[in-house]
Amino acid sequence: MPPFLPSRRRFVQLAAALAAVPGAPIASHAATANVGGKGKPVSGTALRWLDGQAPARFEGATLGVPWPRGTLRLPANKDLRFTLGAGGPALQSWPLAYWPDGSLKWTAHAVAGGATASGWNLEPGGGTVKAGVSVRQSAEALTVSAGELTWTVPTSGEYLVERATRAGRVTMQHLRLVALRQDGPEPEDAGSVRRELFTSKVTRVTLEQEGPVRAVVKLDGVHAARAGAGRDWLPFSVRLYFYAGSDSVRIVHSFIYDGDPARDFIAGLGVTARVAMPDATHDRHVRFAGEGVGVWGEAVRPVTGLRRDPGQEYKDAQVAGQALPPLAGMAKPVQDGLRWIPEWGDFTLAQPTPDGFALRKRTRSGHAWIDANAGTRTRGLVYAGGATGGVALGFKDFWQRTPSQLDVRKAASDMADVTAWMWSPSSPAMDMRSYRSADGMDTFEEQIAGLNITYEDYEPGWDASPGVARTTELQLWVLGATPSHQDFSDMAEQVANPARLVLEPARIHACGVLGDWDVSDRSTPARKLIEDHLAFRLDQYLREVEQHRWYGFWSYGDVMHAYDNDRHMWRYDIGGYAWDNSELSTDLWLWYSYLRTGRADIFKFAEAMTRHTGEVDVYHAGPFKGFGTRHGVQHWSDSSKQPRVSNAAYRRIYYFLTADERTGDLMRELLDSDADLHKVDIGRKLRPGSRPGALPSAGRSANAPALVDASFGTVWGSLVAAWLAEWERTGEPRWRDKIVNGMRTIGALERRWFAAAAPYDPKTGKFSGPGDQARISQLNGVFGVVEMSSELLTLVDEPGYRKAWLEYCRYYNATSEELVALLGSAPRGRAQPDSHSRLSAYAAHHERDRALALRAWRELFASNFMKSHAAARKVGGVAVLRELHELPNIGTNGSAQWSLAAIQNMALVGDSLDEAARAAGLVGP
């Protein structure tokens, strides 16, 4: 069946939206629609700033750009060139993904730092790019040169960067990782704990890109005991990004927790560097980012506030961070008394909570700290150096991922230490133990009883934290002078909110990528009604993050699962109702919302979620590697480990929009995770017969031990996303073949998709068995398989699977009588008819069935979600910790799935929305 193009009315609406994008012709949308059809070339691509305006400072950035099928191919010499036009910054480009015909689907583009404008237009072509970054390799080190800066990256050893020189002067040395291990938790009464220092040990260095605009070096290793021989632990992966036109290196730091939670407590986790301090101590300076755009800046030896006045020019120079004028002109009493002014060597800014930080300093080790200042939230940047240069270091989401800390030590000596602590050593140690004991749940039956009351799947040993990971984005500058307060504030903004270039939603949509969605459109009363409710839900969740302080090192980026109206709290302490862990595709909801609207706040919300769910909610080592954890009180506490959580569909959109290498790594980790399906019993507490509609999700097949029983949606549909991403990225046919094997064998079963699950062979990707039993599970269609099927059916021609999927889409929400006529029975297990309305819409669109399209809208409108605006209320006084803007009965499952259904319905059957809304009485005639 050929792809079904949108109605004329929807085409006119979308063409009008596309016409607003400079350089993107309307014709390209007509050819591509949103189904991946072959398109005509776009003549240009407008890049804009995510936040709507040019930043004060730009350190370089990378973005992904889609292209219609068949319109752009990699040159025979593999040299992919684009330009941002005359006067635009230098650009480095490379392939990111391919269409099945070999044409380019996504390209990646690194933009040099320095220059800013309101935006640029990206066009294919251009001459040779002048080298701004270059790399020289030897057996001992990689030497990266960028303007005045030269960075030496050893190929092994303790240091990530051995030294960095600016204009030939060694300004920074010995960039390395540090970790403090504590052998127990904080003593609750009497007692003591012991701490041990570990530092990075690099075992492998990979040059991934070598310029001319961007160089990328990946370092892998472990943390090794600093004091003599000892254990190695906490595996890490660090990428160093060097951009032309930038004075900084971007550092993407990832580590895996692989300790024993009962005795391996992380008391500190950081990145540290040594800074040369040759200037006189009165010309040495320390800066910290403060609240908002604020800056705290002081000298190591101050000359302001003294009993004797040195002269205004001296005070002004020191406050500005400049070298003092010749001392011979200073007031004689101060000149003679300089040596008696204390030198302040150590400075600390600690942010133990998202609501407060404290700044302290002392003269040196062994002496008391004094309080300098305090505040609420800082953007997380510190500088130490002098008039001849220094180093600034900080990291993104500083106050959101507390406890965090920034240190300067020994600033009065020849070499100062600057450290960014991702886990603050002045806070209680990181506790990775389970929050609970078995509490009598020793048998399967007792565990079932526990599940029935708290919604938590518990089994001893299956609530383990070892194997989870976390990624942090840092920025380090090597500067030729102390930055002014304004420059330092601009740098802090780049740390907290990196400048990002993006595309307009219409330009992305014109290429037919990423499934069924359209550009946000309020042109009719009915569309406005739906769009307003979509925005209302998104705004409420953005509000909830702040209202309920969904922050912290391990938690920032996640949201909660369900609300407790009586306590006016999310059910943070009730089993499976607590952290969401991607349940029912929250990640996809946010990313499709961004694609449609281009809203910066939604992008940042989705980005934080992708960073969290891909790292913390998934195991990267150990017996559960490749699987994620079902929703729970701790991100790893539920005993159900499933591919539906590690699902690459939740990372894929972010990867293609940003070309983020770490996210690419995470998707590749999952390619062979189906080989381990026999290790986990996904449905241990929900075995066949334990409740209506339960499915054997995974586990050894009794009839064929080499096979596993796998559901089509929660298992296979989750695995498909990783294979699709890899096929797109590499063009390797083995991943396409594995996908097709699954599609083809599902379509060959007697009950096709209504078989719901079947014995699966991880080696081939094929299902087997008669598939003659009709079963339904509401969960099969809510973990990304809808989105994956929509894309796959535009990329491969599998008539059997197309028939099976369209049949499932048409009949999932059909009447019991219609199901009986089709299957001979009406199996239990159907639920969420509103979120499954998008299945009806999919069948209606592809089979051109307007009556079915109107049914899809009725299914969506039947939900109470359309009435939820009226329930929103403010709750204050003694009933709550702080005043809340509350939406009673809010739940993330319903919010995500209803929104995804509304988004897909508008894209597929939007031309029937007005008629359906009038019939339902939602809008006037």
Salt bridges, closest charged atoms under 4 A:
ASP51 OD1 - LYS604 NZ 2.70
GLU59 OE2 - ARG57 NE 2.62
ASP79 OD2 - ARG81 NE 2.71
ASP101 OD2 - ARG73 NH2 3.69
GLU148 OE1 - ARG166 NE 3.28
GLU158 OE2 - ARG176 NH1 3.24
GLU158 OE2 - ARG226 NH1 2.31
GLU162 OE2 - ARG163 NH1 3.56
GLU196 OE1 - ARG181 NH1 3.81
GLU208 OE1 - ARG239 NE 2.80
ASP220 OD2 - ARG204 NH2 3.32
ASP232 OD2 - LYS201 NZ 2.64
ASP247 OD2 - ARG57 NH2 3.78
ASP247 OD1 - ARG166 NH1 3.19
ASP260 OD2 - ARG263 NE 3.51
ASP264 OD1 - ARG181 NE 2.60
ASP264 OD1 - ARG231 NH1 2.76
ASP283 OD2 - HIS282 NE2 3.83
GLU298 OE1 - LYS361 NZ 2.65
ASP309 OD2 - LYS315 NZ 3.46
ASP336 OD2 - LYS332 NZ 2.79
GLU343 OE2 - ARG301 NH1 3.61
ASP346 OD2 - ARG362 NE 2.71
ASP355 OD1 - ARG377 NH2 3.35
ASP355 OD1 - ARG549 NH2 3.10
ASP397 OD2 - LYS396 NZ 3.52
ASP407 OD2 - ARG409 NH2 3.34
ASP417 OD1 - ARG274 NE 2.93
ASP431 OD2 - ARG433 NH2 2.65
ASP439 OD2 - ARG436 NH2 3.46
GLU456 OE1 - ARG436 NH1 3.01
ASP457 OD1 - ARG684 NH2 3.47
ASP457 OD1 - LYS685 NZ 3.11
GLU459 OE1 - ARG684 NE 2.95
GLU459 OE1 - LYS685 NZ 3.18
GLU473 OE1 - ARG250 NH2 2.91
GLU473 OE2 - ARG611 NE 3.04
GLU493 OE1 - ARG379 NH1 3.42
GLU504 OE2 - ARG48 NE 3.35
ASP518 OD2 - ARG10 NH2 2.74
ASP518 OD2 - ARG527 NH2 3.13
ASP518 OD1 - ARG596 NH2 3.33
ASP521 OD2 - ARG10 NH1 3.27
ASP521 OD2 - ARG527 NE 3.31
GLU531 OE2 - ARG527 NH2 3.96
GLU531 OE2 - ARG596 NH2 2.61
ASP532 OD1 - ARG522 NE 2.96
ASP532 OD2 - LYS528 NZ 2.65
ASP539 OD1 - ARG599 NH2 2.79
GLU544 OE1 - HIS548 NE2 3.19
GLU546 OE2 - ARG377 NH2 3.14
GLU546 OE2 - ARG549 NH1 3.45
ASP558 OD2 - HIS612 NE2 3.40
ASP558 OD2 - HIS635 ND1 3.29
ASP564 OD2 - ARG567 NE 2.86
ASP573 OD1 - ARG567 NH2 2.84
GLU583 OE2 - HIS631 NE2 3.23
GLU583 OE1 - ARG644 NH2 2.92
ASP587 OD2 - ARG651 NH1 3.91
ASP601 OD2 - ARG599 NH2 2.80
GLU607 OE1 - LYS396 NZ 3.55
GLU607 OE2 - ARG500 NH2 2.93
GLU615 OE1 - ARG662 NH2 2.82
ASP617 OD1 - HIS612 NE2 2.98
ASP617 OD1 - HIS635 ND1 3.59
ASP638 OD2 - ARG630 NH1 2.69
ASP660 OD1 - ARG611 NH2 2.93
GLU661 OE2 - ARG214 NH2 2.60
ASP665 OD2 - LYS218 NZ 3.66
ASP665 OD2 - ARG239 NH1 2.76
GLU669 OE1 - HIS620 ND1 2.85
ASP674 OD2 - LYS738 NZ 2.88
ASP676 OD1 - LYS679 NZ 3.26
ASP681 OD2 - ARG687 NH2 3.59
GLU726 OE2 - ARG668 NE 2.85
GLU728 OE2 - LYS105 NZ 2.74
GLU728 OE1 - ARG652 NE 3.02
ASP737 OD1 - ARG736 NH1 3.66
GLU787 OE2 - ARG838 NH1 2.65
GLU791 OE1 - ARG652 NH2 2.76
GLU798 OE2 - ARG744 NH2 2.58
GLU807 OE2 - ARG752 NH2 2.78
GLU847 OE1 - ARG810 NH2 2.70
ASP849 OD2 - ARG810 NH2 2.90
GLU859 OE2 - ARG855 NE 2.67
GLU886 OE2 - HIS568 ND1 2.86
GLU886 OE1 - ARG873 NH2 2.72
ASP914 OD2 - ARG9 NH2 3.53
GLU915 OE1 - ARG850 NH2 3.24
